[in-house]
């Protein structure tokens, strides 16, 4: 098995292994309706949505492999996700994302840093990127810029994902 698919599979296994801890007593935002224990500044007149802990799964179109499977986990305002797909030797990609919601609403808005690699035949792209993520009830949109190197691509490149999202909440 080539090295890249093993790395994506290993990242997904690590994320899935962390998920049973959701909802344990003492966790930040451990259960439905529990307010997070972090200090969040809420603008006057804004509605506060508690930061929650829990898993997310999804299917998206976009960077890095065209059609991607993803799995992630949120700890309050901080989230970690792995996404990608292996289609064949000449078409695959994987990405690891660390997301942070400065507004205390990780299910709605987040700023993320991505590290990924995409391979499209003779073209490949190894990158680090910054994205803005918006999450609706069942979908998400992530767009931003990536900086890196590869054959057939120039830096910077636009990165984007549009997909469906299944969460615990």
N, C-alpha and C positions, 0 to 999 in steps of 0.2 A: 504494500500500500504506500503511495507517495506520502511525503512528509506533511504537506499542507492539510490534507483531510484529517490526518491523525491529530494535528494541533486543534482544528476546529472541533473535532469529536471530544478531545480532552477538555477543552474549555466548556462545552455543553455539559459534560459529565460533572465537572466541578460545580457549575451553577445548579444543576439538578440536585446534587448532594446537599447543597446549602438550603434548599427549599423546605424540608420538613421542619426546620426551626421556626417557621412562620407561626405566629399566634402564641408562642410561649409566654408565660407570665414574665413580666419584667422587660419585655422587648419594647422598643420604641414604637408606639402606635400599634401594639400587638394584636388588637382585635377590632372588628368593625365598630365604629362609633367612638373608639378611644382616641382622645386628643393626644397628639405627639408631645413628647416631653422636651422637645427642642425649643429654643427661644426664637419665635418668628415675629418679625415686625409686620404688622398688617396696616396698609395705608388706610386713612380715615375713609369710611364709607365702603370699604372693600369687604367682601364676604370671605371669611377664613374657611378653607377646606383643609381638614387635618391631614398631615403627611402620614402615609400608611406604609406598613411593611407587607411585602408579599411578592409572589412570583408573577411573571408575565410570559406569554408565549405569543408568537406571531408569524405571519407570512407576509412578505413584502416584495414589491417591485422596486428595482433600483440598485444602487451600489451595495455590495461589491460584485455579486454574481448574476445580476439580472433578475432572478427570482431567488429569494432567500428565505430560509427558515431561521427563526430566532428564539432564544430563551434568555430570560433575565430575571433579576431579583432586585427589589427596592428595599432599602433600610432607611425608613423615614424619607429624608430629602435626597439621599444618595442612591444611585442605581448602577448596576453592572449588567451588561448584556453581551452575548455573543451571537453573531448572525453570519450566514453564508450558505453556500451550497457547492457541492461537487457534482458537476454534470458529466465531465469527461476530462481526460488529460489536458485538453486544450481549452477548457472553459470551466473555470472555478474561481472562487473567491471566499475570503473570510474576513471578519471584522470583529474587534472587541471594542466596546464602548463603555466609558464611564460617564454617567450623567449626574447633574446636580441641579436641583430646583431652588434657586435663590428666593423664590416667591412662596415657598412652603406648600406648593401644590404639585408634587411630582407626577401626578396623573394628568396634568394639563400643560404645563410649560417646563422646559428644562434646557440647560446649556450642556453640550456633551463634547467630549474629546474622544476621537476615534483613532484606532490603529488598525490598518488593514492591508490586504494584498488582493489584487484582482488579476486574473489571467484570461486573456481572450486570444487564443491562438498565438500569433507572433507578437502580440502586444501584451505587456504586463505593467502593473502599476503598484508600487510599494509606497504607502502613504501614512501620514498623520493628518488628521483633520479636526475642524471645529464646526459643530452644527447646532442649530436651534431646533428643538423638537416640540411639536404641539400634539397633544393627545386628546382625542374625543372619547366618547363612551366606548366605541368598538374599533376605532381607527387611529392611525397616527401618521404624521408627516414630519420628516426630518430633512432639512436642507442646510447646506453650508459649503465650505471650501476645504480642499485637501491639498497638502504640500508634500511632494516626494519626488521619486525618480522612477524611471522605467523606460521600456522600449515602446515607441509609438505614442507616447503621451508627453505633454509639456506641463510644467508646474506653474500655477495652481490649476486644479481641476474642480469642477462642481461635483459635489456628492449629494445624493438625494435618495430618500426611500419614502414610499407611500404603501401602507399596508393595513391589514386587519390585526387587531390586538385582543388577546384574551387575558384578563387579569383576574385576580382573586376577588376584586371588589366590584 
